[in-house]
Amino acid sequence: MRTLAMIGVLLIVLGIVALGFQSITYFTTERAVDIGPLQIDVQRPHTIVFHPVAGAVDPLLRAWPCCQRLLAVDAGRRARE
């Protein structure tokens, strides 16, 4: 159960990061030319784009099971009163 909670928190954090950043760019280095002593390396950018709606919906969907439990506990208390 502890592992699932950690995964849930990680996914919530990733959703919040997706709200803050629209994209993340990282670079990879590739060898373009390798002829004897001549070596040319090229850095190529790769961009991961986060859709803003996905960033907003992700934390809400992750929090929904907790809200359901809280509402069920509250309804149980009201029924006993």
Helices and strands as residue ranges (DSSP letters): H 2-20, E 23-35, E 38-49, H 52-80
